[in-house]
């Protein structure tokens, strides 16, 4: 590992095969912990490349628990996090909207690392247990077309990495790679990154990983979600091509709003915001969710344009379908935990 640390500290990019070797060392329990920290910090200072991110994602997925999901078209809408905006849990809310609109969602997530409330934190505040067995997560996917995969449950090799990330306290390559390591085989993806300079590179990573179709967004104001605050930069990955474009809220019939209008809080506060949105209460929170859900629906191929996606997302909420998905997942979670206790 020391050899790779030295190269990266000299601002040399690692080749794909070199990063595969470094990734195997990162996930090896015998590797010195401080060297793991040093490597992650050096990589962050240098700036990651598409090859480095794709190599780590490939190695991580190879070590993930095999879920044996049935064949199907699965989508994830998890973002990288780490944008420092302290917004509410947009992608988690959008997952219910997307599922209510007919997309099969396998959402990968974790607890807070660089935010006030991660996906798993807010799910638990809603009454959804993230500790259910992976087999139960796949049963939920089969029944409701929606499941949530808590990263530590499906990535047993990440315990030391989690400790290293907490010690560093700033975004690392693992923020970038998180959405790419879903153990479910994805055909489609909608993901966000808070680094505008890396948006095209991230699209290249998705291409390298073989996504049939995907969209990457870097939101106005540095968000890792599409933002109402101005012009958003996006990249569509389709049939091996990378197609950059920009999008503003007015182009899809939504009003602009500052980032401060969608501030979140702790997991309990964010859970309340989510329920208000899914109950159809109009606000910048609501508009942000239908904006991102609309892009997600376009990424999935269910609709032929993003404005059409925003309309379908709105209907998913106002018809009660998105809220029905939330209640179904809560009830399933309670039953699953009860069965595990009995057994």
N, C-alpha and C positions, 0 to 999 in steps of 0.2 A: 504493500500500500504506500510505503514511503516514496517509492519511485513515481507513482502516479501523483502524489501530493506535490512532489518537486516539479513535475512537468506543468501541472495546473498553476502552481504558484508563479511559474515563468510565463503564464498566460498562453500556454500551448493547448490547443484543442486536442482532445483524445479522439482517436479513430473509433469507429463503432466496436470493433473487436477488443480494443483496449478498454473501452467503457464497460463492455460485458465482463471482462476480467475484474475490473475495479468494482463493479456492482456485486459480483460474487463475493469479493472480499468484504464489502460493506455489510452484506447479509450473513457473514460467517461469524458465529459466536466467539471464535478464537481470535478475531482481529482486535487489536488494541483499541479501546474505546476512544481515547484521545485522538488517535489517528483518524477515526471515523469523523469526529468533530472537525479536525483540521482539514480533511478532504472536502467536507461539505461547505465549510466557510471559504476555502480557496476556490472551489467551483463557483460559488455564488459571486465572489469578487471578480473572477474572470468573465463570467457570463456563460451560461450553458448553450450548447448547440443542439440542433435537431437530432443529430446522430447520438449525442450523449443521452438526451432525454429518451429517445426511442429504445436505446440499448438497456437503460435502467428499467424502463417499463416492461420490456420483454422478459428480463430476468425476474422481476418481481412477480409477473403473472405466472411464470413457470413454477414459482414456489407457492403460489396461492392454493388454497383448498379447492379441490375439484367439486363443483356443485352439480354436475350432470343435469343441467337444465334441458328441457325438451327443445328440439329444433324450433327456431322462430326468429322473428325480426325484433331485436331488443335494442333499446336506446338508453343512454345515460345523459343527464343534463347537469352533472356536477361541475362546478367551476374550480379554479385553482385556489381561491381564497387569497389571503395575504394582502388585500388592497388597502387596508387601514381605514376604510370609509365608515365602518361600524354600521352598516345597513342591516336590516332584518334579513331573515333567511329566505332570500328570493327564490333560489333554485329548488329548495325543499318545498316551498309553497307551489311553485310551478309544476313540480312532479305530480301533484294531485290533479292539477288542471289538465296536464297532458294526458294522464291516465283517464280522466273523465271524458276526454275528447277522443279516446280510442287508441292512444299510443301505448305500447307495452314498455313499461319503464322498469329498469333495474338500476336503482340509484345507489351509487357508492358514496360513502361519507364517513366522517370521523367526528370526534369531539373537538372542542375549541383548542386551537394551538396558537393562532395569532389573531383571534377574534374573540368577542365577548360570549358568543354562543355558536358552536358548530352545529352541523346538521343533526348529529346524534343527540346533542344536548337538547335541542328544541323538540325533537321527536319524543324524547322521554318526558319532557314537560307536557306534551300533549297526551301522554299515556301510552305511548308506543314503546315497547321494550326492545332495546337494541341487542339484548343479550340472548335472544332466541337462537336456537341452533341453526346452522346454515341450511339443513334439510327443510326446516320449517320455513325459512325464507323463500325457498324454491316452491314450497306448497302455496305460499301466499302469492307468489308470482303467477302460478297456474290458475289460482282462484280469482284473483282480482286484476291481473295484468299490471301489477305494481308491486315492487318490493324494495326494501332498503337493506343494504349490506354494510354492516358496521366493519370498517377496515380491520381492526384488530382481530375480529372473529374469522376473517378469511385470509388474513396475511400473518400467519404465526411467526414469521421471521422478522417482524418489525418492532418487537419490544425494545430492543436496544436503540434502534433508530428513533423511536418515539422519545426516549430519554435524551438522545443527542439533540433532537430538534428543540426540545424544551430548554435544554441548556443553552443553545444558541439563541433562541428567543426571537429569531427573525426568519423570514421566508427562505427556504432552501430549495434545491432541486426537487425535494419531495413534495413541496406545494405544487410545483409544475407537473410532476409525474402522477400525482394522486388520481386525477380523473381518468388516467390512461391505463390503470391497472385493475379495472373491474374484472373479476374472475369469470363473469358471464361473457360469452362471446357476443360482442356488439356489432351490429351492422351499421348503426347510425349513432351520431353523437352531436350534442350541442353543448359547448363548453366555453368558459370565459377565462381570460387571463388579464392581469392588471398591468402588463408591460406592452405598451403599444409597439415598441421596437421588435418584439418577439412574436407578434401576431402571425405573420406569414410563416415564420419558422415553426410555430405550433401547428399551423395547418400542414406543413411538411411532415411533422411527426405523425399526425393522424393519417396522412397518406402512406407513410412508411409502415404504419401499424395495420394497414389494410382496410380502413373504414370505407364502406361503399359510398357513403355520403356523410358529410359532417359540416358544422359551422363553428368557427371560432369568433368570439367577440372580445374586443377591448373597449369598454364603455367610456363615455365622456366622464371626465373627472377622475380617470384612473380606476374605474370600477372593473371587476371581473364579471360583470353582467351588463346587458344593454341598459343604458341610462336615459332618463328623461331630461338630463341636464344639457344635452347638446348633440354633437355629431359622434356617432359610434363607428368604430372601424371593425369590419368583419372580413372573414375569408371563408368562402364556400369551397369545400373539398368535394368534387364530384367526378367520378370515373377517372381518377388520377390527376385531374386538373385542379389548380389552385386559382380561385377567382376572387380577387379583392373587391370590396365595395363598401360604401358608407351608408349610414341610415340615421335619420333624425326622427323624433317622435311625431312631428307634424306630418311626415310622409306616410304614416300609418293611421292618421286621424286622432292622435293623442296630443295632449297639451304638455308643454315643457314644464319642468319643475326642478328646483335645485336638489343636489344630493342631500342637503340637510333635511329635505321633506320626507326622506325614507330612512331616517335614522332608526336603529333598533336599540335593544338593551340586552338584558340577560335572557336566559332561555325562557323564563316565564313571561316576560314582556313580549318577546318575539312570538311565543305561542299565541298570545292574545291577538297580536297583529294578524297572524296567519288566519285565525278563526274569523276575524272581522272581514278579511279579504274573501275568504271562501264562503262567507255568508252574504257576499255581494255589496258590502259597504264601499261606496265610491270614494277614492282618495288617491294621492300619488302612489301609495302602496299598491292599490288595486291596479292602477295603470301600469306600474312597473312589472307586475306579475303577468298581465295580459300581453305586454310588450315582449317580454322574454318567452312566454309560452307560445306566442305567435311565431316567433323566430324558430322555436323548437319544433313546432308543427310543420313549418316549411322545411326545416332540416330533415324531418322524418319522411317527407314526401307525401304526407296526407293532404296537404294543400299546395296549390301551385304558386302562391305568392304570400308574402308576409302580411299585407293588409287582410287577406282572407284568413290567415292564421290568427290574427288578433281578433277577428270576429268570432271564429270558432272557439277560441280561448274564453272570450267573454260569455259565450253561450254555455260553455262547460261549467262556468261558475253560476250564472244566473238561473240555469236549469236545475241546479242542485247536484249535478253529477259529480263535480269535484269534491263537494262536501261529503257526498255519499261514499266516495273512495276513502276519505279521511276516516269516517266512522267505521267503515268496513275493516280498515287496517288496524284501528284501535281495538276493535272487538276480536279480530284474529289474534292479535298480540296477547291479549288477556287470556284467551283460550290456550294459546301455545305455551305460555308461561305456566299456566295451571297444570297442563299435561306434563310438563317437564318436572314440576315439583312432585307430582304423583308418582312418576316413574323413578 
